[in-house]
């Protein structure tokens, strides 16, 4: 009987500890927000002068550019405004790179045998939809505050700031 009480007490301690840990993690997530949504009031990563060119020439609006996966990835997200103009960005045959302007480091979108490319592609882009690309930040040359250029074929977004 004493052994059963000991097991129950041990189970109860672990259950309480798990509930506390879950509550703390849940509260931390609510306070910090989701990485994919961007922080409320975060600065726009695109220089003011380049915003209209991206809208008019390429039919997109950059929604975020930030570090992810503990700094090991750079997450580039954009909203399609004009699917015809933005078609190049969704073409899986056109390679994407991100270049750090200070160091010259060139980051690429990784591709894995089982999961494929860490880039969203589409035969037909959809207006209003947000698409993403993850660039491997191997060696972590790109930091928060770095100025970068994203290149996808003829598309070039220069002087973007990593959040």
C-alpha positions as CSV (number, residue, x, y, z in Angstrom):
1,X,0.0,0.0,0.0
2,X,2.9,2.4,0.8
3,X,4.3,1.8,-2.7
4,X,1.0,2.8,-4.3
5,X,0.9,6.0,-2.3
6,X,4.5,6.8,-3.3
7,X,3.6,6.3,-7.0
8,X,0.5,8.4,-6.8
9,X,2.4,11.2,-5.1
10,X,5.1,11.1,-7.7
11,X,2.5,11.2,-10.5
12,X,0.7,14.1,-8.9
13,X,4.0,16.1,-8.6
14,X,4.8,15.5,-12.2
15,X,1.2,16.4,-13.3
16,X,1.4,19.7,-11.4
17,X,4.8,20.5,-12.8
18,X,3.6,19.7,-16.3
19,X,0.5,22.0,-15.9
20,X,2.8,24.8,-14.6
21,X,5.2,24.5,-17.4
22,X,2.4,24.4,-20.0
23,X,0.8,27.5,-18.5
24,X,4.1,29.4,-18.5
25,X,4.8,28.4,-22.1
26,X,1.3,29.3,-23.2
27,X,1.5,32.7,-21.5
28,X,4.9,33.4,-23.1
29,X,3.5,32.6,-26.6
30,X,0.5,34.9,-26.0
31,X,2.8,37.7,-24.9
32,X,5.4,37.4,-27.6
33,X,3.1,36.6,-30.5
34,X,3.5,34.2,-33.4
35,X,6.6,34.4,-35.6
36,X,4.5,34.1,-38.8
37,X,2.2,36.9,-38.0
38,X,4.9,39.5,-37.4
39,X,5.0,41.8,-34.4
40,X,2.3,44.5,-34.2
41,X,3.8,47.8,-35.2
42,X,7.0,46.2,-36.5
43,X,9.0,48.4,-38.9
44,X,8.5,47.7,-42.6
45,X,11.6,45.9,-43.9
46,X,11.3,47.6,-47.3
47,X,12.8,51.1,-47.9
48,X,10.0,53.6,-48.6
49,X,11.3,54.3,-52.1
50,X,11.2,50.6,-53.1
51,X,7.7,49.8,-51.9
52,X,5.9,51.4,-54.9
53,X,8.3,49.7,-57.4
54,X,7.6,46.3,-55.8
55,X,3.8,46.9,-56.0
56,X,3.8,48.4,-59.6
57,X,6.4,46.3,-61.3
58,X,6.2,43.0,-59.5
59,X,2.7,43.0,-58.0
60,X,3.8,42.2,-54.5
61,X,4.1,43.7,-51.0
62,X,6.8,42.4,-48.6
63,X,5.0,41.6,-45.4
64,X,8.0,40.5,-43.3
65,X,11.7,39.6,-43.3
66,X,12.9,38.1,-40.1
67,X,15.2,35.6,-38.5
68,X,13.6,32.2,-37.6
69,X,14.7,28.9,-36.1
70,X,17.0,30.6,-33.6
71,X,18.7,32.6,-36.3
72,X,19.5,29.7,-38.6
73,X,16.9,30.7,-41.2
74,X,15.8,34.0,-42.7
75,X,12.0,34.0,-43.3
76,X,10.9,36.2,-46.3
77,X,7.1,36.7,-46.8
78,X,5.2,38.6,-49.4
79,X,1.6,39.3,-50.3
80,X,0.6,38.9,-54.0
81,X,-1.3,41.9,-55.3
82,X,-1.2,41.1,-59.0
83,X,-0.8,37.4,-59.8
84,X,0.4,38.0,-63.4
85,X,3.2,40.4,-62.3
86,X,4.2,38.1,-59.4
87,X,4.3,34.9,-61.5
88,X,8.1,34.8,-61.6
89,X,8.3,34.6,-57.8
90,X,6.2,31.5,-57.8
91,X,8.2,29.7,-60.5
92,X,9.9,26.7,-59.0
93,X,12.5,26.6,-61.8
94,X,13.8,30.1,-60.9
95,X,16.3,30.0,-58.0
96,X,16.1,32.5,-55.1
97,X,19.0,34.0,-53.2
98,X,19.4,36.4,-50.3
99,X,22.6,38.4,-50.2
100,X,23.9,40.2,-47.1
101,X,25.1,43.6,-48.3
102,X,27.7,44.0,-45.5
103,X,29.4,40.6,-45.7
104,X,28.5,39.5,-49.3
105,X,27.2,36.2,-47.9
106,X,24.8,34.5,-50.3
107,X,22.0,32.4,-48.7
108,X,19.9,29.9,-50.7
109,X,16.6,28.2,-50.2
110,X,17.3,24.7,-49.0
111,X,15.7,21.6,-50.5
112,X,15.3,18.3,-48.8
113,X,14.6,14.9,-50.5
114,X,11.5,14.1,-48.3
115,X,10.0,17.6,-47.7
116,X,11.2,19.5,-50.8
117,X,12.0,23.1,-51.1
118,X,11.6,25.5,-48.2
119,X,9.8,27.8,-50.6
120,X,6.2,28.1,-51.5
121,X,5.7,27.9,-55.3
122,X,2.5,28.0,-57.4
123,X,1.6,27.5,-61.0
124,X,-0.9,30.3,-60.6
125,X,-0.3,32.8,-57.8
126,X,-3.4,34.0,-55.9
127,X,-4.1,37.7,-55.2
128,X,-4.2,38.5,-51.5
129,X,-2.4,35.4,-50.5
130,X,0.9,35.5,-48.5
131,X,3.8,33.3,-49.8
132,X,7.0,32.5,-48.0
133,X,10.6,31.5,-48.6
134,X,13.1,30.3,-46.0
135,X,16.8,30.9,-46.6
136,X,19.4,28.8,-44.8
137,X,21.5,31.2,-42.7
138,X,24.4,28.7,-42.4
139,X,27.1,30.2,-40.1
140,X,24.6,32.9,-39.2
141,X,26.2,35.8,-41.2
142,X,22.8,37.5,-41.4
143,X,21.7,39.1,-38.2
144,X,18.7,41.2,-37.1
145,X,19.3,44.7,-38.6
146,X,21.3,43.3,-41.6
147,X,20.6,44.9,-44.9
148,X,20.0,42.4,-47.7
149,X,18.9,41.9,-51.3
150,X,16.5,39.2,-52.3
151,X,17.0,38.0,-55.9
152,X,14.6,35.7,-57.8
153,X,15.6,35.6,-61.5
154,X,15.0,39.2,-62.8
155,X,13.3,40.2,-59.5
156,X,15.4,42.1,-57.1
157,X,14.4,43.7,-53.8
158,X,17.3,45.7,-52.6
159,X,18.2,47.2,-49.2
160,X,15.7,45.2,-47.2
161,X,16.2,45.2,-43.4
162,X,16.0,41.9,-41.5
163,X,13.8,42.4,-38.4
